[in-house]
């Protein structure tokens, strides 16, 4: 085994033996890496605090492709303490973590890691967790192979759009609208902004609650109908939203 240093976040863990843990660490370059953290459950272990779920750090470990690695130490970047102490934010983080894990199964793309980490940081900084989670959901559709067409009408390319179609997978103009609901300009503008925004560069989120709810409802239905993902954490998240 070689010794490597790799940035990542602990997305799940389980007890191993009496005093150790097995960690699943999501990384940008190597996907999800399994690592044993020996003695992590001992009170005085130097690995105890860095082996908790959602620890974001540079992990130093013994590594071999396809094998269980061994954690040596970690330099913590962020514990996300604001999220850990807020039940709504923690619910969102659990949901986004489960969603990210499933999206990785469809597309092992390093961009997914960047989106996920950027989103968590923004939630930690105090940005609306519902909006941030919707932005992530929208961006993940491309990696699930069911991305929305938002550059014009999906049928003719016209930029004079009046609705967004679940069944057609994108904007539709008045001429090609069938039974889709009419959406106002704010909804049509903001869902496109969600798709193209660089999460790292978000400095404010001033949206009307009506628009936020409409986008959230659209994505809920779209995910249920077309992704095939059934996440337990989503039900908890939805109950929190209510």
N, C-alpha and C positions, 0 to 999 in steps of 0.2 A: 504494500500500500504506500501511496505517496502522501505527503502532507500538503494540503491546499488551504487557502483562505478564500472564502466565498461569501458574498452578500446574500442574505435571505431572511425569511421570516418563518417562524415556527407556526405551522397551520394546524397541527394536531400532535397529540402525544398519548402514550399509554404506558402504564407501569410495566416494568420488566424486572422479574425477580423481586427481591425484597427492597432494594434501595435504588434501582436504576430506572431509566426511562428510555423508550424508543421515540425519537422525534421524527416527524416528517417536516422537512424544511423546504419551502418553495424558494427556488433560486432562479435568477435570470438566465444563467448560462447552462445549467444542468437539469432544469426542470425540478421535479420533486425528488429530494434526496433523503433516504432513510439513514438515521444516525443513532447510535446508542450513546446515551449520556450516563456514564457509569457513576453510581453513587449520588445521582442528582437529587434523590429524596432524603439524603442525610442533611440534617439541620445545618451543619457547618461546611457543607460542600461548596466549593467555588463555582460549581456548575448549577447549583440549585436555582438561582434567580434567572439565569439565562436559558433555562430549559422549560420555561412556562410558555403556554400558547400565546401567540402574537408578539413574541419577542423579535424585534427587528434588529439585526446585528450583522457584523462580519464574523462568520464562524470559522474557526481554525480546527481542522479535523484530518484524521487519517481517512483516505478515500481511495476506493477502487471501483471502477465502473461496474454497475450491476450488483454490487455487494453492499452490505450494511456497513456504513462508516462508523468511526469512533470520534466523538467530540473531545477536543483538547481544551479549548477555551473559546471565548467570544468577546468581541468588543461591541457593546450595545450602542446602536444608533438611536433607538427610540423604544420605550416600553409602552407607549400609547396609554398613559395613565389617565388622561381625560376620557378616553373611550371606555376604559375598564371600569370607571366609577359612574357611568351613565348607562342605565339599562337600555334606553332606546338606541344609543350609539353602539353598544355592545351587541344588540340584536342585529343591527345593520352589518356590523363587522362579521358576525357569525354567518349571516346570509351571504355576503360577498365572498367570504372565504370558501364556503361550500360551492357557490356558483363558479368561482375561479377554478377550483379543483376539477369540476366537471367540464368546463370549457377547455382546460388543458388536455383532457382526454380526446377532444375533437381536433385540437390544433396546438401542438407543442411549440408555441411561438413566443419568443422572448418579449414581444410587445405586450402580451397579456400581463406579464409580471410588472412592467412599467405602469400600465393602467391601474392595476390593483394597488401597488404601493402609493402612487400619486393620490388615489382616491382616499386611502386610509389616512394619509398625512393631512389632507384637506378636512376630513371629518374630525381628526384630532385638533386641528386649528380652530374648529368651531363652525365650519360651514354646514349648511342644512344637509343632514344625512340622507334624507329622502331624495333630494335633487341629485346629490353626488351618486347615490346608488342607481338612479335612473340613467344618468350619464354613462355609468359603467355598463349597465344592461344594454343600452343602445349600441355602444362600441363593441361589445362582445358578440353581437349578432353576426358580424362579418366572420368571426372565427368559428361560429357554429354553422356557417354556410347559408344563412338566411338573412343577410343584410338587407336593409331597406334602401330603395332608390330615392334619394332626396335632392337630386339636381334638376328636377322637372317632372312633368307627368310621365309615369312609367309606360304609358301607351304611345304618346306622341312627342314627348320631350318639351312640351310647352311649359314655360315658367309661371304661367297664370294658373296656379293650382288652388283648389278649393277644399280638398280633403286628403286624407291619408288612408289607404286601403290595406286592411289585414290580408285579404285574399290575393291582391295584386302585388303586395310587397313594396309599396311606395306611394308617392304623391299621385293624385289624379286631378286632371282639369275638369271644368264643368261639363265639357263635351263627353268625356269618358267616365264620368261619375255614374254609378248605377245606384246601389242602395247604401253607399257609404254616407255617414253623417257629414253635414257641413261643419267645418271647423273655422274658428276666427283666425285672423292674421297672426295674433300672438302665439297661438298653438303651433301653427305651421312654421313660423319663424324660429321659435325656440327649440322645437325638436330637431331642426337642422343644426342649430347652434350647439345643441347637446352633442350631436354626432361629430362635429368638426372641432370643438373646443379642445385646446391643450389643457388638461386638468391642472398641470403645474402652474399655469399662468392665470388661473382663476383668482380674482382679487375681490369680487363681490358677486352676490347672487340675489338680485332684487326682482323677484318674479311674483306675479299675482297668484294667490292660492288656487284660483280657478284653473289657471294654466298648468300649474304643478300637478293638480289632481287629474286633469285630462291626460297629460302625458303619462303619468303613473298608471292610470287605468288602461290606456292604450297598450302600454308595454306588458302589463299583467296579462291581458287577453292574448297578445301576440306570443308571449312565452308559453302560455298554456296550450295554445293551438298548434304551434310550429316547432318548439324546441324539444319536446319529449322529456324535459327535465321536471322532476317532481322532488322538490327540496323541502325537508321538514322545517328548516330554518326560515323558509319563506312564509310558512303559515304563522310562525311566531312573529316575524317582522310585520306581516299584514295585521295581526291583532294589535300590535303596538301602534300602528298607524291609525287604527280605529279609536 
